[in-house]
Amino acid sequence: MSVTMLHPDPHAVKHNRFVAATAEAAADMERQIGRNLYRRGKPLRECSTDDMVGGWLAEEQRGADAYYLCMMREAN
C-alpha cells in the first residue's frame, strides 16, 4: 500500500474559496430534499427531519396555491 492510502491527506480542501457548511445551509438542503420527495410523490413519512417535513409541506402548499390560482383564472 502507498503512504497516501495509510495516512489522511492534510490538505483535503485545495481551493481558497471553500466555505464550510453552516447550520442554515444544512437546513436549506434538507428542506430541498423534502420538496423533492413531495415532487416525486413520496409520502410524508419518508421525511426523517423536521426541516424535510417543512420543505415537503411548503411544496404541497405551493402546489395547492398554484391549483387554486389556475381554477380562479379559468372561472373568469
C-alpha positions as CSV (number, residue, x, y, z in Angstrom):
1,M,0.0,0.0,0.0
2,S,1.1,3.5,-0.7
3,V,1.7,6.1,2.0
4,T,-1.3,8.2,0.8
5,M,-3.6,5.3,1.5
6,L,-2.4,4.8,5.0
7,H,-2.3,8.4,6.1
8,P,-5.0,11.1,5.6
9,D,-4.3,14.0,3.3
10,P,-3.6,17.0,5.5
11,H,-4.8,19.3,2.6
12,A,-8.3,17.9,1.9
13,V,-9.5,21.4,0.8
14,K,-7.4,22.6,-2.1
15,H,-9.4,25.7,-3.1
16,N,-9.1,29.0,-1.4
17,R,-12.8,29.8,-2.0
18,F,-14.1,26.9,0.1
19,V,-16.8,27.8,2.6
20,A,-17.7,25.4,5.3
21,A,-21.4,24.4,5.6
22,T,-23.4,26.2,8.2
23,A,-26.4,25.0,10.1
24,E,-28.6,27.2,7.9
25,A,-27.1,25.7,4.7
26,A,-27.8,22.2,6.1
27,A,-31.4,23.1,7.0
28,D,-31.9,24.6,3.5
29,M,-30.5,21.4,1.9
30,E,-32.9,19.3,4.0
31,R,-35.9,21.5,3.1
32,Q,-34.9,21.0,-0.6
33,I,-34.8,17.2,0.0
34,G,-38.3,17.4,1.4
35,R,-39.5,19.4,-1.6
36,N,-38.0,16.8,-3.9
37,L,-39.7,14.0,-2.0
38,Y,-43.1,15.7,-2.5
39,R,-42.4,16.3,-6.2
40,R,-41.6,12.6,-6.6
41,G,-44.9,11.5,-5.0
42,K,-43.3,10.1,-1.8
43,P,-45.3,10.1,1.4
44,L,-44.7,12.5,4.3
45,R,-43.5,9.6,6.5
46,E,-40.3,9.4,4.3
47,C,-39.1,12.7,5.7
48,S,-36.6,12.0,8.5
49,T,-36.1,15.5,9.9
50,D,-38.3,18.5,10.8
51,D,-36.7,20.5,8.0
52,M,-37.6,17.9,5.5
53,V,-41.1,17.9,6.7
54,G,-41.2,21.7,6.4
55,G,-40.0,21.5,2.8
56,W,-42.5,18.8,2.0
57,L,-45.4,20.8,3.5
58,A,-44.2,24.0,1.8
59,E,-44.1,22.3,-1.6
60,E,-47.6,20.8,-1.0
61,Q,-48.9,24.3,-0.2
62,R,-47.3,25.8,-3.2
63,G,-49.0,23.2,-5.4
64,A,-52.3,23.9,-3.8
65,D,-51.9,27.6,-4.3
66,A,-51.0,27.1,-7.9
67,Y,-54.0,24.9,-8.5
68,Y,-56.3,27.4,-6.8
69,L,-54.9,30.2,-8.9
70,C,-55.5,28.2,-12.1
71,M,-59.1,27.4,-11.1
72,M,-59.7,31.1,-10.4
73,R,-58.3,32.2,-13.7
74,E,-60.4,29.5,-15.5
75,A,-63.5,30.8,-13.8
76,N,-63.2,34.3,-15.2
